[in-house]
Amino acid sequence: MCELMGLSFAEPISADFSLHEFGRRGDENADGWGLGWYPDLSLALVKEPLRWHASTYTSFLESYHGLLAPIYIAHVRHRTVGGPPSHCDTQPFMRELRGREYCFAHNGTIAGYSDLPLGRYCPIGGADSEHLFCTLMHSLDQFGAHCDDEACWRRLHEVLADLNRFGTMNVLLSDGRRLFAYHDATGHKGLCFRKVHVGSHESRRFEDVELVVDLMEGDTVNQGFVVASEPLSTFGWQRFDKGELLVLDRGVVRWSSHRAPLSPEFEPSGQVPQTAASSRC
């Protein structure tokens, strides 16, 4: 099975604390890995058609504290559609729309994907996931504006739910401002999220592996969410509802297709709880 991981934080954060634990899943998903992140409003992307721990890139990424961003999307792949593992079929994928660089990763299988409309977007490889992304970008193009408000998020959820009819799909999507996370309507594979609070240079742990988070100088506390196919640690994770879309914006849940606005996940922007240093996530 493929695995997804996404991060959305209020301030730029070093992602090695999650990448290390997530990378363990690469042994079961040996057909490719990729990581996209937004150091600013542009997207940085690196990927290879290799097992995670077979790459020399990944040991560097797991320990490079200069890699800072508020949004990350990671993917490890077990191929179900397409030819032999290749760079063009490896996720995440990237496309541009109205001056924003979109990053996309998909878990699942789409049947009859070659019949889905593409508009001006064309797949480079032969994977169903890239074709699905191009179809989604075509739909976003037809919106006529950036997806920046609740009315557009509702429309995006309708598009995703409609595409879900063609197969199974867990999706992570970002435009560099927000992270959109959608869980398959049948509950395929799973998708979960965890709220995280970190202090400056605070030591965090997933299970029994110490993973240090370094924040930008001057920041004393940061908050955000980690989204993953399966929990990366024992405690604190919540499952997505089937067919749910979450909109994560600067470390808070801005909108959910299934949860009430007064749910505990919703916190006013800028009100970051002060917490004592914790040794375990």
C-alpha positions in Angstrom: 0.0 0.0 0.0 1.1 3.6 -0.5 1.5 5.9 2.5 0.8 9.6 2.8 2.1 12.2 5.3 1.3 15.9 5.5 2.3 18.7 7.9 0.7 22.0 8.4 2.2 24.4 11.0 1.8 27.9 12.1 5.5 28.7 11.6 8.2 27.0 9.5 9.4 23.8 11.2 12.1 21.2 10.6 10.3 18.0 9.4 12.9 15.4 10.4 10.9 14.5 13.6 8.2 13.0 11.4 10.2 12.0 8.3 12.2 9.5 10.3 9.2 7.6 11.6 7.4 7.9 8.3 10.4 6.6 6.5 10.2 3.2 8.2 7.1 2.6 6.1 9.2 2.7 3.0 10.3 -0.9 3.3 6.7 -2.0 2.6 6.4 0.6 -0.2 9.5 0.0 -2.3 8.5 1.5 -5.6 9.3 5.2 -4.9 9.3 8.0 -2.4 8.9 11.8 -2.6 8.8 14.9 -0.5 7.4 18.3 -1.3 7.7 21.4 0.9 7.2 25.1 0.7 10.2 27.1 2.0 8.2 30.1 0.8 5.3 30.3 -1.6 7.2 28.2 -4.1 7.4 24.4 -4.0 10.5 22.4 -3.5 10.2 18.8 -4.6 12.5 15.8 -4.5 11.6 12.2 -5.4 13.1 8.9 -6.6 11.7 5.6 -7.8 13.5 3.8 -5.0 12.8 2.4 -1.6 13.1 5.2 1.0 16.2 3.7 2.8 17.9 2.8 -0.5 18.3 6.4 -1.3 21.2 8.7 -0.2 18.8 11.6 -0.3 16.7 10.4 2.6 19.4 10.1 5.2 20.3 13.7 4.5 16.6 14.9 4.6 16.1 13.1 8.0 18.9 15.1 9.7 19.1 18.4 7.8 17.7 21.0 10.2 18.1 23.7 7.6 15.1 22.3 5.8 12.3 24.6 7.2 8.7 25.0 5.9 5.2 25.3 7.3 3.8 22.8 4.8 5.1 19.4 3.8 3.7 16.5 1.7 5.4 13.1 1.6 4.6 9.9 -0.1 6.0 6.3 -0.3 4.7 4.2 -3.2 3.6 0.6 -3.8 2.9 0.5 -7.5 -0.6 -0.8 -8.6 -1.0 1.1 -11.9 1.6 2.0 -14.6 4.9 0.4 -15.8 8.1 -0.2 -13.9 8.9 2.4 -11.2 10.0 5.7 -12.8 10.7 9.2 -11.7 7.7 10.5 -13.7 5.3 8.2 -11.9 6.7 8.9 -8.5 4.7 11.2 -6.1 4.1 13.9 -5.1 3.3 15.7 -8.4 3.4 19.4 -9.1 1.4 21.7 -11.4 0.9 25.5 -11.5 -2.4 27.4 -11.5 -2.8 31.2 -11.4 0.7 31.8 -10.0 0.5 29.1 -7.3 2.4 25.8 -7.3 0.2 22.9 -6.3 1.6 19.7 -4.7 -0.5 16.5 -4.8 -0.2 13.0 -3.5 -2.7 10.1 -3.8 -3.2 6.8 -2.1 -5.6 4.4 -3.8 -6.5 3.2 -7.3 -8.7 4.9 -9.9 -10.5 2.7 -12.5 -11.1 4.1 -16.0 -8.9 7.1 -15.2 -8.0 7.6 -18.9 -11.6 8.8 -19.5 -11.4 11.6 -16.9 -11.3 15.1 -18.4 -7.9 16.8 -18.3 -8.5 20.3 -19.7 -5.1 22.0 -20.3 -3.3 19.7 -17.9 -1.5 16.6 -19.3 0.0 13.7 -17.5 3.7 13.0 -18.1 3.7 9.4 -16.8 1.3 6.6 -16.9 0.1 6.5 -13.3 -3.6 6.8 -12.4 -2.6 9.2 -9.6 -1.1 11.8 -12.0 -4.1 11.6 -14.3 -6.4 12.1 -11.2 -4.3 15.2 -10.3 -4.6 16.7 -13.8 -8.4 16.2 -13.7 -8.5 17.8 -10.3 -6.4 20.8 -11.5 -8.8 21.1 -14.5 -11.7 21.4 -12.0 -9.8 24.0 -9.9 -9.1 25.9 -13.1 -12.8 26.1 -13.8 -13.5 27.6 -10.4 -12.1 30.9 -11.8 -10.4 32.0 -8.6 -8.1 30.7 -5.9 -9.6 28.2 -3.4 -9.4 30.6 -0.4 -12.8 30.6 1.2 -15.5 28.3 2.6 -17.6 28.4 -0.5 -14.7 27.2 -2.6 -13.8 24.5 0.0 -17.3 23.1 -0.2 -17.0 23.1 -4.0 -13.6 21.3 -3.8 -15.2 18.7 -1.5 -17.9 18.1 -4.0 -15.3 17.6 -6.8 -13.3 15.2 -4.7 -16.4 13.2 -3.7 -17.4 13.0 -7.4 -14.0 11.8 -8.4 -14.1 9.2 -5.6 -16.8 7.4 -7.5 -14.2 6.2 -9.9 -12.1 4.3 -7.3 -10.4 4.7 -4.0 -8.6 7.9 -3.0 -6.9 9.4 -0.1 -5.5 12.8 -1.2 -3.1 15.4 0.1 -3.1 18.7 -1.8 -1.5 22.1 -1.1 -1.3 25.4 -2.9 1.5 26.7 -0.6 -1.1 28.5 1.6 -3.1 25.6 2.9 -3.0 21.8 3.2 -6.1 20.0 2.0 -6.6 16.4 3.2 -9.3 14.1 1.9 -10.2 10.6 3.1 -11.7 8.0 0.8 -15.5 7.6 1.1 -15.2 3.9 1.7 -12.5 4.2 4.4 -9.8 2.8 2.1 -6.5 2.2 3.9 -7.1 4.9 6.5 -6.2 8.5 7.2 -5.6 10.2 10.6 -4.3 13.4 12.1 -2.6 14.6 15.3 -2.3 18.0 16.8 1.2 18.9 17.8 2.6 21.7 20.0 6.3 22.3 20.1 8.6 24.7 21.9 11.7 26.2 20.5 14.4 23.5 20.2 12.1 21.1 22.1 12.8 17.4 22.1 9.9 15.4 20.7 9.5 11.6 20.6 7.5 9.3 18.4 7.5 6.0 20.3 11.0 5.5 21.7 13.0 7.3 19.0 14.1 10.9 19.9 13.4 13.3 17.1 14.5 16.9 17.5 12.5 19.8 16.1 14.3 23.0 15.4 12.3 26.2 14.8 13.3 29.4 13.2 15.2 31.7 15.6 12.9 34.0 17.6 10.0 31.6 17.7 9.2 30.2 21.2 6.2 27.9 20.4 4.6 26.5 17.3 1.5 24.4 16.7 0.3 22.4 13.8 -1.0 19.1 12.5 0.5 15.9 11.2 -1.6 13.9 8.8 -0.7 10.3 8.0 -2.1 7.1 6.5 -1.5 5.4 9.9 -0.5 6.8 13.3 3.2 7.5 13.6 3.1 7.0 17.3 0.9 5.4 20.0 -1.2 8.3 21.3 -3.1 11.4 20.3 -4.3 10.4 16.8 -7.8 10.9 15.4 -9.3 9.1 12.4 -10.8 11.1 9.5 -14.5 10.4 8.8 -15.2 8.6 5.6 -15.4 11.1 2.8 -14.1 14.0 5.0 -12.1 17.0 3.7 -10.0 18.9 6.2 -8.6 22.4 5.4 -5.5 23.1 7.5 -4.3 26.6 7.5 -1.3 27.9 9.4 -1.5 25.1 12.0 -5.3 25.1 12.6 -8.3 23.3 11.1 -10.0 26.1 9.1 -12.8 24.0 7.8 -14.1 20.4 7.8 -16.8 18.9 5.6 -17.9 16.7 8.5 -17.0 18.4 11.8 -18.9 21.2 13.6 -17.0 24.5 13.9 -16.9 24.2 17.7 -15.0 20.9 17.5 -11.8 20.9 19.7 -9.6 20.9 16.5 -10.8 24.4 15.7 -8.7 27.1 17.4 -8.6 30.8 16.6 -5.7 31.8 14.4 -2.8 33.2 16.5 -3.9 31.7 19.8 -1.2 29.1 20.2 -1.5 27.3 23.6 1.6 27.5 25.8 2.6 23.9 26.8 5.3 22.5 28.9 8.1 20.6 27.2 6.9 17.0 26.4 9.1 14.0 25.8 6.5 12.0 23.9 4.1 12.6 21.0 
